[in-house]
Amino acid sequence: MGGKVSIDCEKTGYSANIEFLTKPFYNGKKHQITGTLFGPEKKEFCKIDGEWNGIMYAKYSDTKISDIFFDTKSTPVIKKNVRPLVEQGDFESRRLWKDVTFYLKSKQLDKATESKSLLEQRQREGAKERTDKTVKWQTKYFMESGEQKWSYEKKLNKRLKQQS
């Protein structure tokens, strides 16, 4: 799987365009990532490349020096703190994908594929039903902020203010 993502920080004005590259058909490496970082004035100041599951390098525009930007192999893994599946909502990822995850972990690829297909079919049917009834999908954590742009609405600073 590959794709492009853009990240914009409203507070600082910094932004990034990142691409996760798929493995080429002939030769080439897997797990590649490239990116460009921009300052608040929208001027490029750094290019990133490497492996998203290995070492990523940063080459800064002003010095042309390439340094290690991030090394996933030497970074400690922090265990996720998630609620048990029975406490999760119907559309939370871990709950939706639990069967696929189970079958992948137990190396039952045919059943994992079947579970994935069933899940995707249910999602397509739900989307068609909403379209037929002209009901817009209600997001919980993201708000549309332009064409193909979404903003996360449960930002940490907002949550902390609500708690105090």
N, C-alpha and C positions, 0 to 999 in steps of 0.2 A: 504494500500500500504506500502511496505517496500523495503529496498534495502541497498546496501553498497556504500560508497563513500570514496575516498581517496583525501586528500588535501595536496599539497606540496607548500611551500613557497620558491621560487627560491632565494629570497634575503637573508633570514635568515637560510635556511636549515631545519626549523621546518616542521613537517608533522603530519597528523592525519589520522586515519582510523576510520570511523564512520559507524554505522549500525542502521538503522531505522527498528525496529522489528514490524512484523505484529502480531495481536492479536492471541494467540493460540486458537485452536478449543475448548478446554476444559479449563476452568478457565483462570488464567493469566490476566494481565492488558493490556489495550490498550495504544497506544501512547508512547511506550518505546523506549529508545535510549541508545546505548552503544558506547563507543569510547576509543581509545588509542592514546595518544599524544606522539610524539617522538621529541627529541632534534636534533640539527644539526649533532651530532655523531651517529644518528639513534638509540639511546638508549631510551627505554620507560621511561617516567618520570611521567606520570599521566594517570589514568583511569577515564572515565566519564560514569555515568549512571543516569537514571531517566526518566522523561517524557519530550518529545520534546515540549509539550504544557503546561508544568508546571515547576517543579523544577528539575534542573540537578545538580548532585553532582560530585565533583572532589576528587579523592583519590590519593594523591601524593606518589610516590614510596619511597622517602627517609624518610618520616615521618609516612606513613600509616594513616594519619589523613584525614578524609572525611569532606569537607566543601561545602557549597553551591557555585556552579560554576556559575549558571545563573538561574534566576527566571523570567520566561516569564510573570507571572501574575503581577509582580511589576514593570516591565519595561514599560516605556511609549510607546505607539504606535505612530509611526511617519507616517503621511499620505504620501502615495506615490505620487510623482509628475510625471504624465504620460501625454503624448500628447493625444488629443481627437482621437477617433477611426478613423475618416475620414483622419487624418494626419498620421496614422500609415501605415507601409508597409503591403503588402499582407500576409506575413508570420509571423508577430508579434503576440505573444501569445494572448494578450487581444483581438485582432481583430479576430483571428482564433476561439477562444473559446467563443466569445460574446454570441452566441445563447445558448450554454450550460449553461453559467453563468446566463443568464437571466432566463431560465427555472428552474434552481436550486433555485435561489432566490425567484421565484414565486411559488415554491413547486410543479412544474409540472414535476415530475420525469420521466414519460413516454416520454414526449417531450425532456427532457434533454438527456435521453438515446438515443433517435432517432437522435438528433443533434450530439451527440458524435460519434455515429456509422457512420453517413454520413461524418463527418470530417475525421475520421480514414480511411474510405473507399477511400475518395479522396486522402489522403496521401499515401495509399498503391498503388493506381493507378498511382500516380505521380512517386513513387519509381520504379514501374515496367516499366513505360515508359522510365525513365532515364536509367534503366538497359538494356532495349531492345536497346536503342540508344547509349549505353556505354558512357553516360554523367554522370560525377561525380557531386554529390551535392556540391554546392558552399556555404560554410559557410560564415557568415558575422562577427561573433564575436569570434569564436574559431578556433584554428589551431590544427591539430592532432600532438601530440608530442610523439607518440609511440602507441603500440597496446592497444586499449581501453583507451587511455589517451589523454586529450584535455587541451589546455592552452587558457585562456581568453586573447584576443589580444587588447582589448580596456581599458587597465589598467588606473586607474585614473592618475597616475604620467605621463604616456605618453600623455594623453589628456591635462593635465595642461601644459606640455611643448609645445604642438602644439598651445595652445591659447596664449602663451606669446611671 
